[in-house]
Amino acid sequence: MGGDCWGGVWGGGAAGGGGGGGVTSPDGGRLLYPAGPGAVPVPAEGAARYDIAFLDMLADPAQLGRLRGRGLVTADTITAVAFADHRVSGAAELERRCGFWRVRVPADGEAVSTDRSAQRSQGLTGTARPWGPWRVLVIGGARSGKSERAELRVAAEPKVTYVATAPRWRDGAGDGDWAARVAAHRARRPAWWRTVETTDLAGVLGSARGAVLIDGIGTWLTAVLDECDAWGGGREKVTGRITELIAAWRQVRALVVAVSDEAGMGVIPATPAGRLFRDELGRLNQALAAESEETELVVAGLVLPLNAG
């Protein structure tokens, strides 16, 4: 299969099971493909690594995380998006998503080859985000879609640690609305993600490997203000915790995506406690953004990249 080529974006129905299937070439090369739009191929237990994988990433980006976690798709697999259509807002957004998923976007009808020289000539090598440490801050207001965007950023990773920073409210006791929000977040997470409920973000980041999703910085700060009795004057302790977090963020050795609230565009809070929270969160957002490879602002579900690299 070293010089074999396969069609670019899979354009029609495929033979095989309901979710798709695999093809093995005479020389042992392996191809995985979906049966149609929305289909998610599920390889059998004991399947071997694929040389090329076409996947409908817009239907379920987490399928790539599953495949990578099983070792069926690796850095040597040519992974390409199939059925790129109106489910994404445009070509630029498709390119951004495929960049952080590390998935190729071949032109319709283009041949994709496992031959490395052919890949270079087709522009199918390289990725927008390198393997290794990478920090992303996703900022937005309430109900802006920031959490969903952050989840997309890590969906294709084989190992994800989800850090919930509001453990006091994990059951939503006495607050049905909060309980519903927590339940919605849990329902969106792939089953194989590891969930940690803690305010020790520095500790998590210090030992992190793989990918880490923190949701979110605002609830972490609220918990820290309470733990340090900042409302009663424990400001120095808060400053120490924030300094510790920023240092861990700067030195992290994993992909880390953090969700934070943009609290500086609304009405000035009427209470001293509200102003303290807004001021501390604003300064913390600035510090994290300054130490991030990427920062994104999410407004009404739309993403505005604020920096890159």
ChimeraX attribute file (.defattr): number of C-alpha atoms within 10 A of each C-alpha:
attribute: neighborCount
match mode: 1-to-1
recipient: residues
	/A:1	15
	/A:2	12
	/A:3	10
	/A:4	13
	/A:5	15
	/A:6	14
	/A:7	15
	/A:8	19
	/A:9	22
	/A:10	24
	/A:11	15
	/A:12	11
	/A:13	11
	/A:14	16
	/A:15	15
	/A:16	14
	/A:17	13
	/A:18	14
	/A:19	18
	/A:20	20
	/A:21	19
	/A:22	20
	/A:23	15
	/A:24	13
	/A:25	10
	/A:26	8
	/A:27	9
	/A:28	11
	/A:29	16
	/A:30	18
	/A:31	20
	/A:32	23
	/A:33	25
	/A:34	28
	/A:35	23
	/A:36	21
	/A:37	20
	/A:38	16
	/A:39	18
	/A:40	22
	/A:41	23
	/A:42	18
	/A:43	15
	/A:44	8
	/A:45	7
	/A:46	8
	/A:47	11
	/A:48	13
	/A:49	20
	/A:50	22
	/A:51	22
	/A:52	24
	/A:53	24
	/A:54	22
	/A:55	30
	/A:56	26
	/A:57	25
	/A:58	20
	/A:59	16
	/A:60	16
	/A:61	23
	/A:62	21
	/A:63	21
	/A:64	24
	/A:65	23
	/A:66	20
	/A:67	21
	/A:68	19
	/A:69	16
	/A:70	16
	/A:71	15
	/A:72	19
	/A:73	23
	/A:74	16
	/A:75	10
	/A:76	11
	/A:77	18
	/A:78	23
	/A:79	27
	/A:80	23
	/A:81	21
	/A:82	26
	/A:83	21
	/A:84	20
	/A:85	12
	/A:86	9
	/A:87	10
	/A:88	12
	/A:89	10
	/A:90	11
	/A:91	13
	/A:92	10
	/A:93	13
	/A:94	17
	/A:95	16
	/A:96	15
	/A:97	20
	/A:98	24
	/A:99	18
	/A:100	19
	/A:101	24
	/A:102	23
	/A:103	26
	/A:104	21
	/A:105	21
	/A:106	19
	/A:107	12
	/A:108	14
	/A:109	12
	/A:110	15
	/A:111	16
	/A:112	23
	/A:113	22
	/A:114	19
	/A:115	13
	/A:116	14
	/A:117	12
	/A:118	16
	/A:119	16
	/A:120	11
	/A:121	9
	/A:122	15
	/A:123	12
	/A:124	19
	/A:125	15
	/A:126	13
	/A:127	14
	/A:128	14
	/A:129	17
	/A:130	12
	/A:131	13
	/A:132	12
	/A:133	16
	/A:134	20
	/A:135	22
	/A:136	23
	/A:137	25
	/A:138	29
	/A:139	29
	/A:140	21
	/A:141	18
	/A:142	14
	/A:143	12
	/A:144	18
	/A:145	18
	/A:146	28
	/A:147	24
	/A:148	15
	/A:149	22
	/A:150	23
	/A:151	23
	/A:152	17
	/A:153	24
	/A:154	25
	/A:155	25
	/A:156	26
	/A:157	25
	/A:158	22
	/A:159	19
	/A:160	24
	/A:161	20
	/A:162	20
	/A:163	22
	/A:164	22
	/A:165	25
	/A:166	20
	/A:167	16
	/A:168	11
	/A:169	13
	/A:170	14
	/A:171	14
	/A:172	16
	/A:173	10
	/A:174	9
	/A:175	10
	/A:176	11
	/A:177	10
	/A:178	15
	/A:179	15
	/A:180	13
	/A:181	12
	/A:182	17
	/A:183	14
	/A:184	11
	/A:185	14
	/A:186	12
	/A:187	10
	/A:188	10
	/A:189	16
	/A:190	15
	/A:191	9
	/A:192	13
	/A:193	17
	/A:194	13
	/A:195	16
	/A:196	14
	/A:197	14
	/A:198	16
	/A:199	21
	/A:200	15
	/A:201	22
	/A:202	19
	/A:203	13
	/A:204	19
	/A:205	22
	/A:206	16
	/A:207	11
	/A:208	17
	/A:209	18
	/A:210	17
	/A:211	24
	/A:212	25
	/A:213	22
	/A:214	24
	/A:215	24
	/A:216	20
	/A:217	23
	/A:218	23
	/A:219	18
	/A:220	22
	/A:221	22
	/A:222	17
	/A:223	18
	/A:224	20
	/A:225	24
	/A:226	14
	/A:227	14
	/A:228	17
	/A:229	14
	/A:230	19
	/A:231	14
	/A:232	9
	/A:233	11
	/A:234	14
	/A:235	14
	/A:236	11
	/A:237	16
	/A:238	20
	/A:239	16
	/A:240	10
	/A:241	18
	/A:242	21
	/A:243	15
	/A:244	15
	/A:245	21
	/A:246	17
	/A:247	16
	/A:248	18
	/A:249	23
	/A:250	16
	/A:251	13
	/A:252	21
	/A:253	19
	/A:254	20
	/A:255	24
	/A:256	26
	/A:257	26
	/A:258	23
	/A:259	25
	/A:260	28
	/A:261	22
	/A:262	19
	/A:263	20
	/A:264	13
	/A:265	7
	/A:266	8
	/A:267	7
	/A:268	11
	/A:269	14
	/A:270	8
	/A:271	8
	/A:272	10
	/A:273	13
	/A:274	11
	/A:275	13
	/A:276	16
	/A:277	18
	/A:278	19
	/A:279	13
	/A:280	17
	/A:281	23
	/A:282	17
	/A:283	12
	/A:284	20
	/A:285	21
	/A:286	10
	/A:287	16
	/A:288	21
	/A:289	20
	/A:290	14
	/A:291	17
	/A:292	19
	/A:293	16
	/A:294	18
	/A:295	23
	/A:296	22
	/A:297	22
	/A:298	22
	/A:299	16
	/A:300	12
	/A:301	15
	/A:302	15
	/A:303	18
	/A:304	13
	/A:305	13
	/A:306	12
	/A:307	14
	/A:308	10
	/A:309	9
